[in-house]
């Protein structure tokens, strides 16, 4: 099962690329995977019939008792067959539903396949935490699938609505999951059900979990998101909203019912909300004219019906619920797919504009008729068998003295009357002939378009008479529910009360359809404000207005006020905590050596001066003094790695400050004098005092011994002698992965602020560069400053030619000479730091910073053209390659040891050099190295090259305007020709 899920993930990742090659036919290819999973699940039928279960367990987080455990019993077997079987058919259907020019078809196909895999994982997961993870994955993927038509506001709004509602329910459910698993001491679903937890906390936990189930399965008051989700393509509606996603809540209730149906509040909540949902959905379905919305509200109604049955808590109701769940998946998915065919062929889903489809499309009409009759509960279809079982279970419960049995029977009986009415209305609206209308014109389509709904209709038809074969499989689940009962699924049970109820329901439903005009007039008198969707919209608008008011109140004073507010809260909160703290150290050591006091004094003076000086560049340099002071402290305390990294980071920070400040007005500080200096000084002093107090308290609060004593041993086990670097790339590599992810976010954010129209513009190159290989329509070149007098470009044989593109007033020969001397040694040293970091000061982070500073020097010496010559590569590729290497070591180790990021080493004895060891941690460090270089290059490309380009464009525009106005003078003959860009 874990292997199947991994294949789902891998194939989903490759699906967009496959779609670009073979178009919509990719759906035939990816449909093979859920079809294979369907066959694999069928192979477990014998084990399930005997009451057994197929299990698989992979340790994941042993400290929390969480494992990748999967279990296929009767209930999981049923849902897995529904998810994989209908999923395969829907994917085959998509191959004819979508055209080759469908926007974002690869993304859609990948998301739909990934959703099928996530649902398979959800219904087979035996760990409740793992199940919840799949639960949330389906919410995210449903958001992407519902919002497939990104250009439509309706589609985007429906996707966001579904995400907000289901995610809200999921967060509430998470609280219940945590409470229940903590109380039980296990996260195994099988143990949670077989050994149910009792007590008030367990009761509240179960009710919180039910909130998630109700929101996922679109029950009142969360039902409004499902009809809105009909903005999605029809295959999404057929799969997610008929067979898969909306079944997740029903599955969870059915899973927990054997252990928790007797919990206080369980039965009243599920019966009340389920019956109300069934009535509301069916009533609204009778008002809609869009065939898809008729089915959508009918789905809401049926979900309420099934929730009542699976949550009722008796053996016979559980059997009926399992049968009804299967029947609903088959007939509702078939009907949605039929609507998609009608929409494609007729160009409309409005039943008021359709006429004569039954005569022109008899095969499609037969498919829809079978599915609609099953939905209405007529024999000999599976829907009839399931509904008979439901009425019998509720009737027997009521006769046994259970009042909720009568409530459920009456409520679902009335709801079933409405179901019959909207089932007839659907078929009449889609395929009926209206004498006053001309027959609807149809576009031709191939026979295989109707293959998927046809197979689902055949399954609905055959499983009715063959329900006796289905009974032992579903009874394996039903027998786990307490409450007794010996009902068995069959098409004919003789003349019994349930059959009489069914006859009355069908006749009443037909009469209701016959009087549809009167029903419509009665519905029209219902106030329009009685609509949960309107309530959702009002709530969202209220939240938006409140957020806008709070923002206007709290964020109108500029950055100084925001920082001041944050720091004041920091002082008040932590200052209060420090004042009541009793963990002060018994002794205080003012300093370790006199030099420490001197360094601290210099840092303090620099910090105070930085706040007082009027020139911003001086302030930046003084702020840098504090950073270099830390370098000195680290170095004198025996931490060369930290000192080296701090020095490189501080230098890079100064460069970034300089690049940013050059775009600000020169006299911004003079025009905007600082206000409230005393208040700011007081806040600064208090922040420093509180920070120092917290540091002292933290040092004195330790009670247990730290892990520092174990670090040397762990470092040697990792084949290294540098504790700092081994910690970064081996012991706490997970943290480092998170940190490089943050670096990528920073690079992307900085670039996005500058590249407003897109980041695809490459760095400019010199015209004479032999390495330039840009496409002709994307090429940016500059007149070579080393062209001979005859105008011929001289081939690039020297270093730092682009420096001559800088105006003479801005060039520095000293910088150029230093860069010529230091660039290549800096690159060599950066590589040395990368590979030596495991046993000596250095590492990928420090090496990457040094290489980045080397690129900074090239940029400072030669400008943006020299940067293009120094690093003619997209920074995004460096960032991506670095992440691939870092994450790849985590993934690759799963295939060998089953533990992510577990290191492996290979050693060899080399003459002269001695014993050399190379490990996967080195590959990880190379990834870090590339990410840091990519970050530096992206910052230079954004804050350096792009700002230069914008400045040159602005100057050129001003010069052009001045020339048109006759305000410029011709340049003297002796002036050097300016560097100009030649755009083809």
Secondary structure, DSSP 4 states (H G I P E B T S, - for coil): -HHHHHHHHHHHHHHHHHHHHHGGGHHHHHHHHHHHHHHHHHTTHHHHHTT--EEEEEEEEGGGTEEEEEEE-HHHHHHHHHHHHHHHHHHHHHHHHS-TT-TTHHHHHHHHHHHHHHHHHHHHB-BHHHHHHHHHHHHHHHHHHHT--TT-HHHHHHHHHHHHHHHHHHHHHHHHHHHHHHHHT--BHHHHHHT---SHHHHHHHHHHHHHHHHHTT-TTSTHHHHHGGGS-HHHHHHHTTTSTTHHHHHHHHHHHHHHTTSTTHHHHHHHHHHHHHHHHHHHHTT--BHHHHHHHHHHHHHHHHHHHHTS-SHHHHHHHHHHHHHHHHHHHHHHHHHHHHHHHHS--BTTS--SHHHH-HHHHHHHHHHHHHHHT-TTSHHHHHHHHHHHHHHHHHHTT-HHHHHHHHHHHHHHHHHHHHHHHHHHHHH---TTSPPPP-----GGGGHHHHHHHHHHHHHHHTHHHHHHHHHHHHTTSSS-------S---S-HHHHHHHHHHHHHHHHHHTHHHHHHHHHTS-TT--HHHHHHHHHHHHHHHHHHHHHHHS-S-HHHHHHHHHHHHHHHHHHHHHT-----S-----SSHHHHHHHHHHHHHHHHHHH-S-HHHHHHHHHHHHHHHHHHHHHTT-HHHHHHHHHHHHHHHHHHHHHHTTS-TTHHHHS----HHHHHHHHHHHHHHHHHHHHHHHH---S--SHHHHHHHHHHTT-S-HHHHIIIIITHHHHHHHHHHHHHHHHHHHHHH-TT-S-PPPPEETT-TT----GGG--EE--TT--TTSPPPP--SS-GGGGGS-GGG--HHHHHHHHHHHHHHHHHHHHHHHHTTTSS--HHHHHHHHHHHHHHHHHHHHHHHHHHH--S-HHHHHHHHHHHHHHHHHHHHHHTSSTT---EEEEEETTTEEEEEEHHHHHHHHHHHHHHHHHHHHIIIIIIIHHHHHHHHHHHHHHHHHHTT---PPPTTSPPPP-EE--
